[in-house]
Amino acid sequence: MRNTFGNIFTLTTFGESHGPGVGGVIDGMPAGIEVDMEFIQNELNRRRPGQSSITTARNEADQIELLSGIFEGRTTGCPIGFLVRNQNQHSQDYENLRTLFRPSHADYTYYIKYGTRDHRGGGRSSARITISRVVGGAFAKLALRQLGIDIVAYTSQVGSIKLERDYTRYDLGLIEQNVVRCPDMDKAREMEQLISQVKAEGDSIGGVITCIVRGCPAGLGEPEFSKLHAALGAAMLSINAVKGFEYGEGFDGAAMKGSQQNDIFVSEQGSGATAQHTFPRQIHTATNHSGGIQGGISNGQDIYMRIAFKPVATLLREQPTVNLQGEATTFTAKGRHDPCVLPRAVPIVEAMAAMTILDYYLCFQASKT
């Protein structure tokens, strides 16, 4: 099982949903970065359960413990070990799942691959494991701050309720002003009502998160098998419940003509020079249909992407399935579950984007030495 993400900046995770805790080891973190513990804890608080009536009622403080790699409030460049202890497991709620496979969960595939599985909350396949990603992303964000790179994500669709695709139409400062994490307050209320409705029905609902990377320099990514958008896509598709990824115009671009899709280059007055080239001092594009990436390499414009999440597989209603012997049976899930993962997934999406961008920035810097 591969449990490590990244090339130079890496995150190795461990833990299960109902084990003693969840944690990880971050390696490749630049030295000398001030560790803002309040910021790191707040990132975890954005992901933590029990935030509102539309999220799971599991009551976890998700308090981080830093074990290594920090000295006098700054990173040392050594591996950063961390742990978040589980304190509010209700493992007995999952006892009826010990001998059967839940529809659309990882129960069956884990059992086939390993010959065993942890039926308590999904074990390693639980979304609780994303705690480690959020911590890794928080550290990556602290490093990216020094470079003027900012990453923000928001809920742009729940069910059939959706925002305009153009993120520049919205005040992104409103994202944290509602429980859905949507920058349109009217749409946020509609989304919240829909989530509450499906929760009351014992059902679940999916949606889309939009993520924007601002201030990313040109030159990140490789032209063949390590394209930047491919790395971002792999990062996002590794998140629980993600079923789709697109950047720039994405699938909508398939209906456009080249004359509509092409981003025309423009430049400001003046010129600069490198050892090999003379070039206009400031080159940018008049539009950004490419989503900030061309030929697999960042071009300096905003990188924007959309990530589609399926409805949560656990339904609080009776469903048919089969047991370990392949015999037909029925079951009703118990326990505490999110009717929609979108609100709590926003910081996870940001974290994966942050770790990818920092990793590729470090790779870019290494290639120049």
C-alpha positions as CSV (number, residue, x, y, z in Angstrom):
1,M,0.0,0.0,0.0
2,R,1.5,3.4,-1.0
3,N,1.1,5.8,1.8
4,T,3.5,8.6,0.7
5,F,2.6,11.6,-1.4
6,G,5.1,13.9,-3.3
7,N,8.6,13.9,-4.7
8,I,10.7,16.4,-2.7
9,F,8.0,17.7,-0.3
10,T,6.5,14.4,0.9
11,L,3.8,13.3,3.3
12,T,3.6,9.8,4.7
13,T,0.3,9.1,6.6
14,F,-0.8,6.4,9.1
15,G,-3.8,5.6,11.2
16,E,-7.4,4.3,11.0
17,S,-10.7,5.9,11.7
18,H,-11.3,3.9,14.9
19,G,-7.6,3.3,15.9
20,P,-5.7,5.3,18.6
21,G,-5.1,8.2,16.2
22,V,-4.2,9.5,12.8
23,G,-0.9,11.1,11.9
24,G,2.0,11.5,9.5
25,V,5.6,12.4,8.7
26,I,6.3,15.4,6.5
27,D,9.7,15.4,4.9
28,G,11.3,18.0,2.6
29,M,9.8,21.0,4.4
30,P,12.0,24.0,3.9
31,A,13.9,25.1,7.0
32,G,13.4,28.3,8.8
33,I,9.6,28.6,8.2
34,E,7.8,30.1,11.1
35,V,5.3,27.5,12.4
36,D,1.9,29.2,13.0
37,M,0.2,26.7,15.3
38,E,-3.0,28.7,15.4
39,F,-3.2,28.6,11.6
40,I,-2.5,24.8,11.5
41,Q,-5.1,24.1,14.1
42,N,-7.7,26.3,12.4
43,E,-7.1,24.3,9.1
44,L,-8.0,21.1,11.1
45,N,-11.0,22.8,12.7
46,R,-12.3,23.6,9.2
47,R,-12.2,19.8,8.4
48,R,-13.2,18.5,11.8
49,P,-16.6,16.8,12.4
50,G,-19.5,18.3,14.3
51,Q,-19.2,21.8,12.8
52,S,-22.9,22.2,12.1
53,S,-26.2,20.4,11.8
54,I,-25.3,19.3,8.2
55,T,-22.2,17.4,9.1
56,T,-21.5,14.3,11.1
57,A,-22.1,14.5,14.8
58,R,-18.9,12.8,15.7
59,N,-17.3,15.0,18.4
60,E,-13.6,15.2,17.9
61,A,-11.3,18.1,18.9
62,D,-8.7,17.0,16.3
63,Q,-6.0,18.6,18.4
64,I,-2.6,18.3,16.8
65,E,0.6,17.1,18.5
66,L,3.9,18.0,16.8
67,L,6.5,15.4,17.6
68,S,9.6,16.5,15.7
69,G,11.1,18.9,13.1
70,I,10.3,22.1,15.0
71,F,12.8,24.2,17.1
72,E,12.0,27.5,18.7
73,G,8.9,27.9,16.6
74,R,10.5,27.3,13.2
75,T,11.0,24.3,10.9
76,T,14.4,22.7,11.0
77,G,14.4,21.0,7.7
78,C,14.2,17.6,9.5
79,P,11.1,15.3,9.2
80,I,8.1,16.7,11.0
81,G,6.2,14.0,12.9
82,F,2.6,14.7,14.0
83,L,-0.3,13.0,15.6
84,V,-4.0,13.7,16.1
85,R,-5.6,11.3,18.6
86,N,-9.1,9.7,18.1
87,Q,-11.2,10.3,21.1
88,N,-14.9,9.8,20.2
89,Q,-15.1,6.5,18.3
90,H,-18.4,4.6,18.5
91,S,-17.0,1.3,17.2
92,Q,-20.1,-0.6,18.3
93,D,-22.2,1.2,15.7
94,Y,-20.4,-0.7,13.0
95,E,-20.7,-4.2,14.4
96,N,-23.5,-5.1,12.0
97,L,-21.1,-4.4,9.1
98,R,-18.5,-7.0,10.2
99,T,-19.8,-9.7,7.9
100,L,-21.1,-7.8,4.9
101,F,-20.1,-5.4,2.2
102,R,-21.6,-1.9,2.1
103,P,-22.6,-0.7,-1.4
104,S,-20.1,1.7,-3.1
105,H,-17.7,1.5,-0.2
106,A,-14.1,0.1,-0.2
107,D,-15.2,-2.9,1.9
108,Y,-15.2,-5.4,-0.9
109,T,-12.2,-4.1,-2.7
110,Y,-10.1,-3.9,0.5
111,Y,-11.2,-7.5,1.4
112,I,-10.2,-8.8,-2.0
113,K,-6.8,-7.1,-2.0
114,Y,-5.7,-7.8,1.6
115,G,-7.9,-10.7,2.7
116,T,-9.0,-8.7,5.7
117,R,-10.5,-5.3,6.5
118,D,-11.3,-3.0,9.4
119,H,-15.1,-2.7,9.3
120,R,-15.2,0.1,12.0
121,G,-15.9,3.2,10.0
122,G,-14.0,2.0,7.0
123,G,-10.6,1.8,8.8
124,R,-7.9,3.1,6.5
125,S,-10.5,4.0,3.8
126,S,-12.3,6.4,6.1
127,A,-12.3,10.1,5.3
128,R,-10.9,10.7,8.8
129,I,-7.5,9.8,7.3
130,T,-7.6,13.1,5.5
131,I,-6.6,14.8,8.8
132,S,-3.0,14.0,7.8
133,R,-3.5,15.6,4.4
134,V,-4.8,18.8,6.0
135,V,-1.8,19.0,8.3
136,G,0.6,18.5,5.4
137,G,-1.3,21.1,3.4
138,A,-1.2,23.6,6.3
139,F,2.6,23.3,6.4
140,A,2.8,23.6,2.6
141,K,0.6,26.8,2.8
142,L,3.0,28.3,5.4
143,A,5.9,27.8,2.9
144,L,3.9,29.1,0.0
145,R,3.1,32.3,1.9
146,Q,6.7,33.2,1.6
147,L,6.4,32.9,-2.1
148,G,3.2,35.0,-2.4
149,I,1.2,31.9,-3.5
150,D,-2.4,31.7,-2.2
151,I,-4.8,28.8,-2.5
152,V,-8.6,29.0,-1.9
153,A,-11.4,26.6,-2.5
154,Y,-15.2,26.7,-2.1
155,T,-18.3,24.7,-2.6
156,S,-19.6,25.6,-6.1
157,Q,-22.3,23.0,-6.5
158,V,-24.5,20.8,-4.3
159,G,-26.9,18.5,-6.2
160,S,-28.4,20.6,-9.0
161,I,-27.8,23.9,-7.1
162,K,-24.7,25.5,-8.6
163,L,-22.8,28.8,-9.1
164,E,-21.6,30.3,-12.3
165,R,-18.3,28.7,-13.4
166,D,-16.4,32.0,-13.4
167,Y,-14.9,32.4,-9.9
168,T,-14.0,36.0,-10.5
169,R,-17.7,36.9,-10.2
170,Y,-17.7,36.1,-6.4
171,D,-16.3,37.6,-3.2
172,L,-14.2,34.8,-2.0
173,G,-14.0,36.5,1.4
174,L,-17.5,35.2,2.0
175,I,-16.5,31.5,1.8
176,E,-16.2,31.0,5.6
177,Q,-19.3,33.0,6.4
178,N,-21.7,30.1,6.0
179,V,-21.6,26.4,6.9
180,V,-21.6,25.2,3.3
181,R,-18.4,27.3,2.4
182,C,-20.0,28.9,-0.6
183,P,-19.2,32.6,-1.6
184,D,-22.8,33.2,-2.7
185,M,-24.9,33.6,0.4
186,D,-28.3,33.0,-1.3
187,K,-27.0,29.8,-3.0
188,A,-25.4,28.8,0.3
189,R,-28.8,28.9,2.0
190,E,-30.4,26.8,-0.8
191,M,-27.5,24.3,-0.5
192,E,-27.9,24.0,3.2
193,Q,-31.6,23.4,2.9
194,L,-31.0,20.7,0.3
195,I,-28.4,19.0,2.5
196,S,-30.8,19.1,5.5
197,Q,-33.6,17.6,3.4
198,V,-31.5,14.7,2.2
199,K,-30.2,14.1,5.7
200,A,-33.8,13.9,7.0
201,E,-34.5,11.3,4.3
202,G,-31.5,9.2,5.4
203,D,-30.0,9.9,2.0
204,S,-26.9,11.8,0.8
205,I,-26.0,14.3,-2.0
206,G,-22.8,15.1,-4.0
207,G,-21.5,18.2,-5.6
208,V,-18.4,20.2,-6.9
209,I,-15.6,22.1,-5.2
210,T,-13.8,24.9,-7.1
211,C,-10.2,25.6,-6.2
212,I,-8.0,28.5,-7.3
213,V,-4.2,28.9,-7.0
214,R,-3.2,32.6,-7.2
215,G,0.4,33.9,-7.5
216,C,1.9,30.6,-8.9
217,P,5.0,31.4,-10.9
218,A,5.5,30.3,-14.5
219,G,7.6,27.2,-15.1
220,L,6.3,24.6,-12.7
221,G,5.7,21.1,-14.2
222,E,7.3,18.9,-16.7
223,P,6.4,18.6,-20.4
224,E,5.8,14.8,-20.6
225,F,4.9,12.5,-17.8
226,S,4.9,14.9,-14.8
227,K,2.7,17.6,-16.2
228,L,1.4,20.0,-13.5
229,H,-2.2,19.5,-14.2
230,A,-1.8,15.7,-14.2
231,A,-0.2,15.9,-10.7
232,L,-3.1,18.1,-9.5
233,G,-5.6,15.7,-11.0
234,A,-3.9,12.7,-9.3
235,A,-3.8,14.6,-6.0
236,M,-7.5,15.5,-6.2
237,L,-8.6,12.0,-7.4
238,S,-6.9,10.5,-4.4
239,I,-9.4,12.2,-2.0
240,N,-12.2,10.1,-0.8
241,A,-15.4,10.3,-2.8
242,V,-13.8,12.3,-5.7
243,K,-15.1,11.1,-9.1
244,G,-14.0,13.8,-11.5
245,F,-11.4,16.5,-12.1
246,E,-11.1,19.3,-14.7
247,Y,-9.1,22.5,-15.0
248,G,-9.5,25.6,-17.1
249,E,-12.5,25.3,-19.4
250,G,-12.4,21.5,-18.8
251,F,-15.1,19.6,-20.6
252,D,-16.9,22.7,-21.6
253,G,-13.9,23.5,-23.8
254,A,-14.7,20.5,-26.0
255,A,-17.6,22.5,-27.4
256,M,-15.6,25.6,-28.2
257,K,-13.7,26.6,-31.3
258,G,-10.0,27.2,-31.2
259,S,-10.6,30.9,-31.8
260,Q,-12.7,31.0,-28.7
261,Q,-10.4,28.8,-26.6
262,N,-6.9,30.3,-27.3
263,D,-5.4,32.6,-24.7
264,I,-3.7,35.5,-26.5
265,F,-0.4,36.7,-25.1
266,V,0.0,40.3,-24.3
267,S,3.0,42.2,-22.7
268,E,3.8,45.4,-20.9
269,Q,6.4,47.8,-22.1
270,G,10.0,47.2,-21.4
271,S,12.2,44.2,-21.8
272,G,14.3,41.9,-19.6
273,A,16.9,39.3,-20.3
274,T,18.2,35.9,-19.1
275,A,21.4,34.1,-20.1
276,Q,19.6,32.7,-23.2
277,H,16.7,34.9,-24.1
278,T,15.5,38.4,-24.4
279,F,11.8,38.8,-23.6
280,P,9.2,41.4,-22.7
281,R,9.3,42.2,-19.0
282,Q,5.7,41.2,-18.2
283,I,4.0,38.6,-20.4
284,H,0.5,37.4,-19.5
285,T,-2.6,36.3,-21.4
286,A,-5.7,38.3,-22.1
287,T,-7.9,35.4,-21.1
288,N,-7.3,32.3,-19.0
289,H,-9.2,29.5,-20.7
290,S,-6.1,27.3,-20.2
291,G,-6.5,27.5,-16.4
292,G,-3.0,28.7,-15.8
293,I,-1.3,25.7,-17.3
294,Q,-0.1,25.2,-20.9
295,G,1.9,22.2,-22.2
296,G,1.8,20.8,-18.6
297,I,3.7,23.8,-17.2
298,S,2.3,26.7,-15.3
299,N,2.2,30.0,-17.2
300,G,1.9,32.4,-14.3
301,Q,-1.9,33.0,-14.5
302,D,-4.4,31.7,-11.9
303,I,-4.7,27.9,-11.8
304,Y,-8.4,27.0,-11.4
305,M,-9.9,23.6,-11.2
306,R,-13.2,21.8,-10.3
307,I,-13.4,18.6,-8.4
308,A,-16.6,16.5,-8.4
309,F,-17.6,14.5,-5.3
310,K,-20.1,11.6,-5.4
311,P,-22.8,11.3,-2.8
312,V,-21.7,9.7,0.5
313,A,-22.1,6.0,0.2
314,T,-23.4,5.4,3.7
315,L,-27.2,5.9,3.8
316,L,-29.2,5.7,7.0
317,R,-31.9,3.6,5.4
318,E,-32.2,-0.1,4.5
319,Q,-30.1,-1.2,1.5
320,P,-29.6,-4.7,-0.1
321,T,-26.1,-6.1,-0.3
322,V,-24.3,-9.5,0.2
323,N,-22.3,-10.9,3.1
324,L,-18.8,-12.4,3.1
325,Q,-20.2,-15.7,1.8
326,G,-21.9,-13.9,-1.1
327,E,-25.4,-14.4,0.3
328,A,-28.0,-11.7,-0.3
329,T,-29.0,-9.7,2.8
330,T,-30.1,-6.3,3.8
331,F,-28.7,-3.8,6.3
332,T,-29.3,-0.4,7.7
333,A,-26.2,1.7,8.5
334,K,-25.8,3.1,12.0
335,G,-23.5,5.7,13.4
336,R,-22.7,9.3,12.5
337,H,-22.2,10.2,8.9
338,D,-22.1,13.3,6.7
339,P,-25.0,13.6,4.3
340,C,-22.7,15.7,2.1
341,V,-18.9,15.8,2.2
342,L,-18.5,19.1,0.4
343,P,-18.3,21.6,3.3
344,R,-15.6,19.6,5.1
345,A,-13.8,18.7,1.9
346,V,-13.0,22.3,1.0
347,P,-9.8,22.4,3.3
348,I,-8.8,18.9,2.0
349,V,-8.9,20.1,-1.6
350,E,-6.8,23.2,-0.6
351,A,-4.3,21.0,1.2
352,M,-3.8,18.7,-1.8
353,A,-3.3,21.7,-4.1
354,A,-0.9,23.3,-1.7
355,M,1.3,20.2,-1.3
356,T,1.3,19.7,-5.1
357,I,2.3,23.2,-5.8
358,L,5.0,23.4,-3.2
359,D,6.4,20.0,-4.3
360,Y,6.6,21.1,-7.9
361,Y,8.1,24.5,-6.9
362,L,10.9,22.7,-5.0
363,C,11.4,20.4,-8.0
364,F,11.7,23.5,-10.3
365,Q,14.2,25.0,-7.9
366,A,16.2,21.8,-7.8
367,S,16.3,21.6,-11.6
368,K,18.1,25.0,-11.8
369,T,21.0,24.0,-9.4
